[in-house]
């Protein structure tokens, strides 16, 4: 399936994944551009965690520990992903409130991912990864 088919699928977990991917890029870039001793490392740690949650190909390519793998298996539920994104977006909105305005873009993408995963949870949609990032795409859910 193509990316256009995935966006037409109506699967909010895919929308959440794409917002999550955009937030990873924003967290890394804006952590560099508006460097802060406190908020930049927090954003980078969030981006690192999201990288393994949102891109299943990373788990296949990168060696990880048994403990880290068991931690990531908790995020196979849309509600847990929504909860994680809620915590992450609150942290980034606090960063914006302390004067790091560029992090507002990261916080916005994290908030959109939270909303998407929450809607996916309410609709009973299981987290599905885009075929572009090494997942199954919509071919198994349509």
C-alpha positions in Angstrom: 0.0 0.0 0.0 1.1 3.5 -0.7 1.2 6.4 1.8 -1.9 7.9 0.2 -3.8 4.7 0.8 -2.7 4.8 4.4 -3.9 8.3 4.9 -7.2 7.4 3.3 -7.7 4.4 5.6 -9.2 6.3 8.5 -6.9 4.5 10.9 -6.0 7.1 13.5 -3.1 5.0 14.8 -1.4 5.6 11.5 -2.1 9.3 11.9 -0.6 9.2 15.3 2.4 7.4 14.0 3.0 10.1 11.4 2.6 12.9 14.0 5.0 11.0 16.2 7.6 10.8 13.5 7.2 14.5 12.9 7.6 15.2 16.6 10.8 13.1 16.7 12.3 15.4 14.0 11.1 18.5 15.7 12.4 17.4 19.1 15.8 16.8 17.8 16.1 19.9 15.6 14.5 22.4 18.0 16.5 20.9 20.8 19.6 21.9 18.9 18.4 25.3 17.7 17.1 26.5 21.0 19.6 24.6 23.2 18.8 24.4 26.9 20.6 22.5 29.5 17.4 21.1 30.8 14.8 20.9 28.0 17.0 19.8 25.1 18.2 16.6 26.7 14.6 15.8 27.8 13.5 16.3 24.2 16.2 14.1 22.9 15.4 11.3 25.4 11.7 11.5 24.3 12.8 11.4 20.7 14.9 8.3 21.3 12.1 6.5 23.0 9.6 7.5 20.3 12.0 6.3 17.6 11.8 2.7 18.9 8.1 3.0 19.6 7.1 4.3 16.2 9.6 2.7 13.8 9.4 -1.1 14.1 12.4 -1.4 11.8 14.6 0.0 14.5 13.9 -2.9 16.8 14.9 -5.3 14.1 18.1 -3.5 13.2 19.4 -2.2 16.5 20.4 -4.5 19.3 18.4 -3.8 22.4 18.2 -5.3 25.8 15.5 -7.7 27.1 14.4 -5.0 29.6 14.0 -2.3 27.0 12.1 -4.7 24.7 9.7 -5.6 27.5 9.2 -1.8 28.2 8.3 -1.2 24.5 5.8 -4.1 24.4 3.6 -2.0 26.7 3.0 0.4 23.9 1.2 -2.0 21.7 -2.0 -0.5 22.9 -3.4 2.8 21.6 -4.3 3.9 25.1 -0.8 3.4 26.4 0.6 5.3 23.5 -1.9 8.1 24.0 -0.9 8.2 27.7 2.8 8.4 26.8 2.2 11.1 24.3 0.1 13.0 26.9 3.0 13.0 29.3 5.5 14.0 26.6 3.4 16.8 25.3 2.8 18.2 28.8 6.6 18.3 29.3 7.1 20.1 26.1 4.3 22.6 26.8 6.0 23.3 30.1 9.2 23.9 28.1 7.3 26.4 26.0 6.0 28.1 29.1 9.5 28.6 30.4 10.6 30.5 27.4 11.6 27.9 24.8 9.1 28.9 22.1 10.6 26.8 19.3 9.6 23.7 21.3 5.9 24.7 20.6 6.2 22.9 17.3 7.3 19.7 19.0 4.6 20.1 21.6 2.0 20.6 18.9 3.0 17.4 17.0 3.1 15.5 20.3 -0.4 16.8 21.1 -1.7 15.8 17.7 -0.2 12.3 18.2 -1.9 12.1 21.6 -5.3 13.0 20.2 -4.9 10.6 17.2 -4.0 7.7 19.5 -6.8 8.5 21.9 -9.3 8.5 19.0 -7.8 5.2 17.8 -8.3 3.8 21.3 -11.9 4.9 21.5 -12.5 3.4 18.0 -10.8 0.2 19.0 -8.1 0.5 16.4 -4.9 -1.3 17.3 -1.6 0.5 16.7 -0.6 -0.2 13.1 2.8 0.9 11.6 3.2 2.4 8.2 4.6 0.2 5.6 7.2 2.9 4.9 8.7 2.6 8.4 8.9 -1.2 8.4 5.4 -2.0 9.6 2.5 -3.8 7.9 0.6 -0.7 6.7 -3.1 -0.9 6.1 -2.9 -4.0 4.0 -3.8 -6.2 7.0 -6.5 -3.9 8.5 -8.5 -3.1 5.4 
